[in-house]
Amino acid sequence: MIASLDKATCRIDCGGEIGTGFFVDSTTIITAKHVINQYFLASENPKEITVDNLSNYSEKVTCNYIDHCDDTDVAIIGIQGNYKNENYLTLCASEIIEEESIKSYGYPTSEDGRLVGEPLVGKVFRTISNSDETMHDVSINIDNFQQGTYKGFSGSPVMNQDKVVTSFITDQNVRYISAVSIKKIANFLRNKNIEVKQDYLTSFEEYKDSIFESHGPIEATCLGQSSKPLSTITPQSILNSREGAIFYPPKLDSLSKLIADIKLNKDLQDALWSGWLELLTYIEMLKGKYDDCNHIQIEVTSEEISKRFKLFTSTKTITTKLRINFFFSESKNYFEVARNYVHEAMQEHSIKQDTCNIFNSHNRNFGIRNLTSRDIVLNISDPENSGPSIPNARVGVLSLQNLREKIINSTDITSAQLNLRKRFEDALK
C-alpha cells in the first residue's frame, strides 16, 4: 500500500541511542543496525528496544529483535503486543540514478524532531556501483543542508518519486547524507520473508490496474488478456532491443542516459510503459505475435482487386500479416507526427510489407482524430496497371487512443476482437 512517510515511521530508543525506523508491514520495522547497538552489548541482559511516535497510538511499544546484517547496517525488529500499523511502505530494489528526487522522514535530536519528527527533501548526487569499500552505496544532497543537525535520522526511509523506498539513511558526512540501497539488502530481506519489489523496468505489473479501470464492461477481460504479455515482455527487454527507437523522433542517447531520462520524468515513464502493456494486451486479444517487440504482427483480411491485361478484374478476400510499429511521441500534434514518420519511412524505402504505425503520447487529446492513409500521402502503392506480380505494400496510421475507443465500446472479447481487427483493416484503406 502507499502510506505517508510520517505515519509509516517511528522513533526508536535503545539504551538511550535514538534513531528512526519504518514499517514494511503492520508489525515489522526496518532500521539501521547501529541504532540498536546497545541491544548487543550485554548478551545476558540486553537493552530494551522501544518505539514511539506511532500512528494513532500515544504509548511506547516494546520491540523484539529479529535479525541484522553487519555488512549493510540494516536491522529488523518486530512489534510486541497488539499494536498494528496500517501505514507501511513498499520496498523496491530499484536502480537509483543521479539527480533523482527523494523524500525522507525521521526523528532527529532537535526539539521538534523528538516530538513530531521532521521531513527531508533532496536529490541523489552519487551512487557507488562497487561499494565493497563503503557500507553505503548512495549519497544524497539534502536541500539547505546544515552540518551537525541530522543525528537521529539513521534508519529513515528514502522514498523516490514512484512512492517506493529505494534506500535507508545510515549516517551523515561532511556535506551530504549516506544511505544503503534496498537493492543491496534485497536478498537479506527476502530471506526474512519481507517483500521487495523488483525495479520498475523488470515488470509492467504496477501499471495494469490503472490502465484498464476505465474500460467498462471489458475491464476484466483486458486484465485477463494482459497476463501473457506480463509474463513475456518487460520494459527492460523493450529498451534493450529498441532503445531510442521506441520514441519518435528517435532518441540517440546511450541506454543508461535513456533510462535515467525516463525515470526522472514520471509522466513520461507512466505513459510509456502503460501504453506498451495496453497495446500488447490488444495484440494478445488478436492472437498476434509480440515475443520480439521489433516484429509485432497480427493477421488482417482485405479485398484485393486484380487487373489482368485490362480485359477483366477479379476480387478476392486475402489474409495478410500486418506488421505493427509502436512509437511514443512528446509532440502534441498527432497529424504532424504521423505524416512526418510515414514520409520518412517512404523515402528510406522501409515499407516492405503491410504496416500499421501506432503512436502514443502523454499529451492530452493526442490521437483522438482518426486518420487514414489518404490524410498522410496521396499514393503509397505501386503504379496502376503495373501488373499482378509487383506487391502492393500498404501503410496505416493509428493512435493508441483509436484502438482504446474500439475496446471501450466492446461488450466481450469476441466483439473486442472484431472491433480491433476492423480498426486495423480500415487504417490500411
Secondary structure, DSSP 4 states (H G I P E B T S, - for coil): ----HHHHEEEEEETTEEEEEEESSSSEEEEEGGGGHHHHH-SSSPPPEEEESBTTB-S-EEEEEEEEETTTTEEEEEE-SS---S----BB-PPP-TT-EEEEEE--SSHHHHHT-EEEEEEEEEE-SSGGG-S--EEEEETT--TT--TT-TT-EEE-TTS-EEEEEEEE-SSSEEEEEHHHHHHHHHHTT---BPPGGG-SGGGHHHHHTTSGGGHHHHHHHTHHHHHH--HHHHHHHHGGGGBSSPP-S-HHHHHHHHHH-HHHHHHHHHHHHHHHHHHHHTT-B-SSTTSEEEEEEEEEEEEETTTEEEEEEEEEEEEEEEEE---S-HHHHHHHHHHHHHHTT---S-EEEEEE-SSTTTT-S---HHHH-S--SPPTTS-TTS----EEEEEHHHHHHHHHT-SSHHHHHHHHHHHHHHHT-
